[in-house]
Amino acid sequence: MDLGDLLGGLDLDDAKKAIGFVLDNQDDFGRLVQLLKDLPDGVVGLLGQLPKLLDTVGEGLAEAGKQAANAAHALVGDSGDGGARRALTGGADVMGSAKEQLAKAAGLLSGLAGELNDIGVPSVEPKYTKVAGINLISGLDIGTHKLLEGPARTMTESADTVNGVADNLGLLTGSMRELSDILGAVGEALSGLGQKLSESGGSVRTLLGNPSSS
C-alpha cells in the first residue's frame, strides 16, 4: 500500500485547514495536554464516568419527584381535599355532630333533674304545747318533703359529665381540623417539590441527550 492509497479519500484542503488550526493554537493544545497529563488517574476515570453519573442523578431526581407526588396524592388527593385530609375532615365533622348531640342530651338531663327536684310530697308535723306537764297538740306544721332530691342531684352530676365530654370532643374536633389544614399545606408543598424534582431530572437527562427516563 502506498501513500496515495492512504490519502486517496482525504480532502487536502480540509487537512491543511486542520493542520493550520493545530499550529495556530499549539500553545493552547500543549497546555490542555499537560493538564490532562498531570491529572490523577482517578480524576481522569471520573471524567470518563461523568455522563453515566449525570444520567444516574437525572433518574434519581425524577424518581424522587415521582415519590413526592405520590406522597402528596396520599395526603390530599387530586383536588387538594382528598386522601388523609378528607378522612380527617370527615372525622372532625362526625365528632362535631356528636358534640352537638351530647350537648342536647346534657340539657335534657339538666332540665329533667330540675323537674325531679321540684317534685315534693306534703309533710305534716304536729306542734306541741306542754300544759301541766302534759304535751298537748296545739297545731300542725305543714311543709313539703323533696322526695326525689337524691336522684335529681345524681342526674345533674351526670349532665355535667356529659357536658365535659362534649367540650372535650369540641377541642378534639378543632385539633383535627387544624391537622387537616396542616396536611393540606404539606401536600401542596410536596406536590410543588415533586414537580421541581421531576423538572430537574428532565433537565439533567436533556443535557445528556436522553430526555426520557428508562
Summary of the structure (lengths in Angstrom):
residues: 214
radius of gyration: 45.9
end to end distance: 47.5
largest distance: 169.0
contacts: 559
relative contact order: 0.15
helix: 76%
strand: 12%
